[in-house]
Amino acid sequence: MTEQGPLILVVDDYEDAREMYAEYLRFCGFRVAEARNGNEALEQAFSLMPNLILMDLSLPGMDGWEATRQLKADPRTARIPVVALTGHALAGASEGAKRAGCDSFVTKPCLPDDLVVEVRRMLGLPQTTPTDR
Amino acid sequence: MARPQPARSLARQTLSSGTEAARLELLEYFLIHHDDLQRCAQASLEWLHRYAGVKRSVCLLADRDSGTLVGVAGFGVGADDVEMSESSLSDEGNPLVGALASAEPIIINSGRANGGSTRAALGPGAYAAVPLRGVRDREEGAVGLLLMRPGSDTTADLSWLSTVLGQKLDQIRGRGSLAEEVRKLRRERSLLFTIINSVTDPIMLTDTEGRLIVANARAEKLFAAGEEESEGRRRAVELNNMLFSAALSRSAVEGPSEARELLLVDPSEGSDLLFEVLSSTVEDSREGTGIVSVLRNITDLRRATEQIEENYQRLRVLEAEARTERDRLNLIIDSVADPIIVTDPTGETVLMNAPAEELFTVPVTAADIAERNVQANDAHFSSFISGLLLGEGGPREIRRGEIGLVNPSSSELIPVEAIAGKVQSESGELTAVVTILHDRREALERVRLYEQLKLASDELQARVQAATAELATQNELLRRQAIELEQASRLKSQFLANMSHEFRTPLNAILGYTHMLLHGVAGDLTVAARRQLTRIDSNGRHLLTIINEILDITRIEAGKMPIQISEFNPSEIVPEVMAELDPVIARSKLIVTPKLDPEAPPVHSDRQKVKQIVVNLLSNALKFTHQGGIEIAVMHDADTGSVSIAVSDTGIGIAPEHHERIFEDFRQVDSSPSRQYGGTGLGLAICRRLAGALGGRIALRSNLGQGSTFTLTIPVDATP
């Protein structure tokens, strides 16, 4: 089942958060790939062609906005939904993400459960809780 | 009439004693009027009438030079009849011509032809023609003829008369042509008329009744009007006649000597004419008593008199005015505080006002020093005006100068400014010099005071400038401090924003892993572990709330809180809020009652912010209420166009003195570390700021132990 689940690329420079989301997504039945910055995110995206990308916007080197712009500009990856993740709750953060091409926007702190709900929504999957399984 | 000398040559005639005196009377007359042929003839005919009873008679004179028989006098017949009874001496058939040659009177029968106009003059019937014999018994016959009705008892007188008159006429005629004499008379008469007509004053002869007998042309204009004249003119003339008659009768009563005035009307122009009437009575033997009046036009004279009178009165008024003016001028000059002196060209003072007198006259009770002072003043003044008196400078030159005078009594120095000007007659001759002295002591004192004042003012100004500079320095300092404070505030906001972000990242992991553990990602949990994880979760969430609230305040202060207006019904907010807080409500065991206004209209506002406020108010109410209930009411005020959401509780209440304080940042009523109630103390501060951002407000009605009601009021349309 794990081999058949949708592939989610989790991009976050903060390891605890990245692994937490990755672990929970796996727990919830998704396949997960990880990237620590924008460049890795692009590499992984082009090589793995994930079903969805969870993109933290504040990244060292190439940031999430730029990575998203390049993904959306490339015909190979343009159709992959990008869910932006940010701890910046200040005004304008969500607009900047939308402009960069993000399809959805989630503010940290975001409970793993809430994130999975958003991922399922974006992929058009039925909402089931882990306990339901 | 004065009695003349007795007649000489004619007195030798023998006369009857009864008529001796009568004959002498005639002869006397002849002597007086010895050269007037006509008068002598006329007097003879009158004599005949008086003494011989001849009622009508005519005297004819034979003028051999012109060959005519001319009528020269008539009695009892018209004057025209006399003048017209002229006939030719060469007419042999004329009985009168024949009578001239006769020695005795002849009777001419009126039935016979050639009676001429003489017969008509005497009337029909026979008449006697008495030849008048001259001194020289000439061939040509009698000098003239007397024509009359024949009578028996007149012969002696008639014979005497014919002789006397004949000789007299002969005498007079010897001096010239008879006809010439007559014509001369007529010319004289005409000249006389011309003369009196040429007199511009009206001259009139009237009878005693005022009836006009003779009038000159001017008088006729006033007193005579023919039928052909205009109505107005005739009336004027009539009026003039009445006025004149009245004047005459007055003069008759009061005596003629006085000249009197008479106001008449000019018939031509209708204007008034004033005349002075001089009347004198004349006696005329033929015409009887008459009155000669000379009217002198004094209209212009009167007008001139009145004019003179008027001018005189005006002059009197002007003189009075001039006197008043002069008095006033004197008063003014005296009332001028500055000394004024008027000097004539010789340097004599002709006028000075009271202040000048104080300087230039010695007081009665003065000491010697006063006299010397006055002399000194005089000398100074004289030298000042001497140039002007000597004719220096132009006619309009004003001389200014300073003179050092002294007060005669006190010897106090009086510096004066003297201003002198010339007064000149129209011909440019200098008539006076007027000098005004102005005491400069006051001005000098003023200058001194001004200097002092200026000094003080300068000092003050310097102080003000120093103070201003100090103030500017302070202001600059304050400005810099303000900038620094602003920067510090901005840094604080930025720091808080960064910190909240930094807080979130670890908190995200804490909450996330706790969540995962609770969801059994790491396998089943013991009851104790689950309870402990639940504590971590709840405290983490509380920490998150605090961080979010700090972030909200920071955003609002930085003006970075976006307002998103949408249309929604405020009533639908209430169940949503209640749903959100359902776990808390359930735990509190309180009853929360919504009271919704179905009439409340939809509002245009920020739905999320309104909801946030109500959540905050309700959670506060739940936190501070231990028993009783909570009510959430939605109300609409159409008058003010606002909607209110009121959250009322039966909680501990707030003392009035704390009503304001609880809306301040990080405040609770109890701020002590050992306080009973948790929370950041930012909730109400945020609510109030959010309400303000929506154009609304939050009001509190509460008392200690009596519950609280927080009311959010927002406008129906918050669109800026």
Chai-1 contact restraints between the chains, C-beta under 6 A:
chainA,res_idxA,chainB,res_idxB,connection_type,confidence,min_distance_angstrom,max_distance_angstrom,comment,restraint_id
A,Y14,B,T505,contact,1.0,0.0,6.0,A-B,restraint_1
A,D16,B,A509,contact,1.0,0.0,6.0,A-B,restraint_2
A,A17,B,N508,contact,1.0,0.0,6.0,A-B,restraint_3
A,A17,B,A509,contact,1.0,0.0,6.0,A-B,restraint_4
A,M20,B,G512,contact,1.0,0.0,6.0,A-B,restraint_5
A,M20,B,Y513,contact,1.0,0.0,6.0,A-B,restraint_6
A,Y24,B,M516,contact,1.0,0.0,6.0,A-B,restraint_7
A,F27,B,V521,contact,1.0,0.0,6.0,A-B,restraint_8
A,G87,B,H501,contact,1.0,0.0,6.0,A-B,restraint_9
A,G87,B,R504,contact,1.0,0.0,6.0,A-B,restraint_10
A,G87,B,T505,contact,1.0,0.0,6.0,A-B,restraint_11
A,A91,B,K560,contact,1.0,0.0,6.0,A-B,restraint_12
A,A91,B,P562,contact,1.0,0.0,6.0,A-B,restraint_13
A,K108,B,R504,contact,1.0,0.0,6.0,A-B,restraint_14
A,K108,B,N508,contact,1.0,0.0,6.0,A-B,restraint_15
A,P109,B,R504,contact,1.0,0.0,6.0,A-B,restraint_16
A,P109,B,L507,contact,1.0,0.0,6.0,A-B,restraint_17
A,P109,B,N508,contact,1.0,0.0,6.0,A-B,restraint_18
A,P109,B,L511,contact,1.0,0.0,6.0,A-B,restraint_19
A,L111,B,H515,contact,1.0,0.0,6.0,A-B,restraint_20
A,P112,B,G512,contact,1.0,0.0,6.0,A-B,restraint_21
A,P112,B,H515,contact,1.0,0.0,6.0,A-B,restraint_22
A,P112,B,M516,contact,1.0,0.0,6.0,A-B,restraint_23
A,P130,B,H519,contact,1.0,0.0,6.0,A-B,restraint_24
